[in-house]
Amino acid sequence: MALSGIRAISTRMTSPVVFDRSLVRRRLARALRAGYADFLLVRAVEDLMERLSTVSRPFPLILDVGTPTSAAADALRRLGTVTRVGPVAEPGAILGDEERLPFSGGRFDLAVSLLSLQSVNDLPGSLIQIRRALKPDGLFMGALLGGGTLTELRQAFTQAEAELEGGASPRVAPFADVKDLGGLLQRAGFALPVADSEVLRVRYGDPFALMRDLRLMGLTNALVHRRRTPLRRATLLRAAEIYGERFADPDGRLPATFEIIWLSGWTPHDSQQKPLRPGSATMRLADALGVPDDQDPAPPA
């Protein structure tokens, strides 16, 4: 499959299986054949290049981990310090499942992943394998869809199915929350971990245009526990009606929320700044503030 991406081997055999990984790959392949809807990816690539512009070091060898198209690789090749970017699906590149990274041993200077890791079943294991593929003091920078993504669509379908079918089935993936992902980076062995998020609102004329875009991004339902019977037309129409009733802007257009969470971390290296050990300070607070020994420093006003 073209541009199927590279993912990491799970190190936790007990991780829940949330996504049908074979279906995820088939849905992405279908989207690429039909003409991938790249507006979120274009934004993510622009943000990636802006974030990398603050890092003053060369990246001779870069690993692209599962980005759906070659957009990130093409942008990275334009950096003057890049010798090679791989592997995305291109002649001679190595393809692999996104949960089985075919690299280890510290080969890469930089690893990037855009809009891919939200559909792995073992994100901690994926991050560990990415870290192992990087050289000491190598950088990982990734973007994935976060928990606020498609909240309007989720609520509309939940209400419609509750009204017409007596209960809701899972239709929108349980995306990760930004407050948890910094901890996952640290657990995976990254130094100086950072996680932050950006919320984008994309407006549509109707919910069906949003659903078409989701199909063209390969983001339609691939949950293992999805309902296997076809979606009823009445339920679909009721969900569209609820979407408009609850979320329409004053001009009648419908917002769709996409939360993009950015992750970054470095593989440990002796040159990196480290926190001081408790009790290792060489100067007292009173000395630093110029306060006499018999007077406590006053709290700030």
C-alpha positions, 0 to 999 in steps of 0.5 A: 500500500502506498505511503502506509507508514511505519509504526512501532512494535508493542512492548505491552502484550496486555494493551487493549485492541481498539483499532482494526489495524488491517481496516485502518490500512485499507481505509487509508489506501482507499483515501489515497486512491480517491484523492487524499483530503490534505488540509489538516496535513498541510497545516501540520507540515507547516507547523512542523517546519516552523517548530524545527526552525528553532532547532539549530542543528543538522538532521542528516538522516530522518525517519518519517513514521506513518505520515499518510503522504509524502508531504512531510518528507518533501518539506524536510528534504528542502532543509539544507541539512538533510541527507535522506528522509525515509522511509515513506513508500517510495522506490527502495523504501522499507514499508512496515505496519505502523505497530512494527518499526523495522529499525532500532539501534539508534540510526536516525537524527530526527523522527517525525510523525504527522496525523498517524499515531492516533490509530495505534493500539499501543501508543507507549510501545510505539513511542519506545520503538521510535526512541530506540530508532533515534541516535543519542540526543536525537529528536522526535516530533509528532502530531496526532489527533486529540480528544477534542476532535470531532466532538460535534459529530460524536454528540450528534450520532450519540443522541440520534442512536439513543433516540432511534436505536435504543443506544449508541455504538462507538463511531468516533475513536477515543483519541488521547488527551494532551495531559496524558501524552507528556507522561507517555513520552517520559515513560517511553524514555524521552528526555525534555518531553513536551506536549501541547495542543491546538484546536482548529475549527473547519466549517462545512455547509452540511454534515455530509461534506464533513463525512466525505472529508473524513472518508478522504482522510481515511478516518472513517470508523475502524474501531474493533467494537464498531457496530457491524450492521449498516448505518440506518438512513433514518439515524444518519439523517437524524444525526445530521439534523441534530448537528445543525440544531446544536452546533450551527454558526449564526450564518448556518455553516457547521463547525467541526473541531480538530484538536492536533496534539504536538509531542516532542522529546529527545533521546537522552544524552550527557550534554542535555540539561538535567534537574539538580538533585535534591540538596545539591544546591551550592547557594542558599536562597537567603544568600541569593536574595541578599537577606541577612541570616536572621531575617526570612525572605519576604514573600513577593507582593 
